Amino acid sequence: MKCAIETSNLAKYYRVYSKKEGLVPSLVGLFRREYREVHAVRGIDVRVEPGEFVAFLGPNGAGKTTTLKLLSGIITPTSGSASVLGYTPWKRENAYRRRFALVMGQKNQLWWDLPAAESFRLHQQIYDIPEASFRQTMAELAGMMEVEPLLHRPVRELSLGERMRMELIAALLHSPEVLFLDEPTIGLDVTAQFTIHRFLRHYQQTRGTTILLTSHYMKDVDALCRRVIVIAGGRLIYDGSLPGLVERFGGYKIISVLFSDGEVPPDLERFGQIVSREPPRMRLRVDRQVVTATLRELLARYAADDVSVEDPPLEEVVSALFSSAEERSRETAVTLTRA
Amino acid sequence: MASTASTAWTILRISMEERLAYRGDFMLGTLMRFLPIVTQIFLWAAVFSEIEATTNRGATVAGYGYHDMVAYYLLTMLSRAFSSMPGLASGIAREIRSGTVKRFLIQPVDMLYFLFLYRLAHKLVYYAVAVVPFVLVFYLCRGFFVETPQGWVWVAYVVSLLMAFLLGFFLEATIGMLSFWFLEVSSLLFIYMLLSFFCSGHMFPIDMLPEPWATVVKAIPLQYLAYFPAAVFLGKVQGAAMIGGLLMQATWVVAFFLLARWAWHRGARRYSAFGG
């Protein structure tokens, strides 16, 4: 089968006006402007098969949103190519626009002073959705999201979580084959996040929609995506499974021991870094290569009621990965300026 | 075609509903618009009675008698009810600055088409409410209308009003699109509003202007927003001049329609290249 999304060496550079502080430089800036080039995305190759649910991760400013904007045709690339469902996004053909949707968690697309049902009607018209399938899709989506009683209330009276659910419904009415979600759970509480996770998982499984998601919440990614793409400094630095990411970049594991005599023995530092010491329990951070050796030694030496070995928390791995990637991109930036 | 009509109707209907969401504010705004005309009537009554007291005969100013003058102001008020577009250009500018303009790059709907229907809805709702005070004011002031148009002049008048709406829309839409190039257009808009106030005939009949200003002002399109429809009604332009004026107005409508489309096209391209 053909790829749903395919990009090749996709790059986007912005030229931004670099304003200096102070009155005199500002006045000079009226006549002579200095520009700085921002390399938001610098050469990304991605292939996504139909029906995949892919997470885009990366620190702020890594190029995630820029990539989504490129793929939805809002912006044109500086170089490289992309094809979504066989279309070049930035040609912005109506045929393509009818087959994808973009939801931005920070932007509101519904009519603020009117009930969501009216915005849905408008979407039905501009996307040319036949009445019967419109009614069916809307009932189905509203049911899954548990928002039927809210359909006729002005959007401005809804909570953030309720509004986000309505945004998603509006975006899905025309049954897009490709869906771009830019931080769909931003600012939501745990319950609202959970509702959206459950919905997206169910929807994606039943419809087989290709979904690209960016998020800062590892919970989103863990709950939804089997494939993870990490971007930092505009470059792709990882493409694979989530456990694979932890394995590759989380170079250690957490050993947790419950000692039988109720006391945590002293001088355990030689086994690894102590994460927490709450007698009779102790948690130890140990290099991946020496986990089995350390366990063997610990158990031979001390009596333990319970032992467990865990992967490090996802957030920790990702944040370590991000900061090392940022350091590297800063280094290249420095070399560039010198050259 | 059927689906196009029902899309248009849905946009129109929803826009009207939105407009009616804040009834109180809207009604008050509509009524406040009638205040200036009252002061105009008193002002010109004072001016003409002063002239008449010193000259002892019926006075005219640039061919306008007292009755003509008041009738002219009432008619420009009606023209402006068609041609003024409060918030159109600044609304477009806001969408571009805040990025909500993206929806017209993503969804299969044309921005100008959508905004046109949105504005039409605003106007329809406005007329539905304003018809009562308009009828009342014109009824109370019926004595100022010495002559009313006959036959085809009525048709010409209505056509000129409708074209005033179209011209006002495409002109302001074009100005709004300039925000694709200059992020801040509020000063520009202020200049446009000042110019429009003087040159459209909203403040005084433009045939009062001395040469060469009268020629200059008649050469730019702003007179078609207020002065021209009123002049047709009052018989200030007749026959061939009237037909010529209508043709010129139509030309400006087409010109600004094309300009607005072009600006959107180029603007969207620039937007995609630089920001988004």
Contacts between the chains, C-beta under 8 A, distances in Angstrom:
chain1	res1	chain2	res2	distance
A	14	B	274	6.8
A	14	B	275	7.5
A	15	B	274	7.3
A	66	B	276	8.0
A	69	B	276	4.9
A	72	B	106	5.9
A	73	B	105	6.5
A	73	B	106	7.2
A	73	B	272	7.9
A	74	B	102	5.4
A	74	B	105	5.2
A	74	B	106	6.7
A	74	B	272	6.4
A	74	B	276	4.5
A	75	B	271	8.0
A	75	B	272	4.7
A	75	B	273	7.3
A	75	B	275	7.5
A	75	B	276	3.8
A	76	B	269	7.8
A	76	B	272	4.6
A	76	B	273	5.6
A	90	B	272	6.3
A	92	B	105	6.2
A	94	B	108	4.4
A	97	B	106	6.3
A	97	B	107	6.2
A	97	B	108	4.3
A	98	B	108	5.5
A	101	B	106	7.9
A	102	B	106	5.6
A	107	B	99	7.1
A	107	B	100	6.8
A	107	B	102	7.7
A	109	B	103	6.1
A	111	B	14	6.7
A	111	B	18	6.0
A	113	B	18	5.4
A	113	B	21	4.1
A	113	B	22	7.5
A	114	B	14	6.6
A	114	B	17	5.9
A	114	B	18	5.6
A	114	B	21	6.9
A	118	B	14	5.2
A	118	B	17	6.6
A	119	B	14	7.9
A	121	B	10	5.8
A	121	B	14	7.0
A	122	B	10	5.7
A	122	B	11	6.7
A	122	B	14	5.6
A	124	B	10	7.8
A	125	B	3	7.7
A	125	B	6	6.3
A	125	B	7	4.1
A	125	B	10	4.3
A	125	B	11	7.3
A	126	B	7	6.2
A	126	B	107	5.9
A	126	B	108	5.9
A	126	B	109	4.4
A	127	B	107	7.7
A	127	B	108	6.5
A	128	B	3	6.0
A	128	B	108	7.9
A	154	B	21	7.4
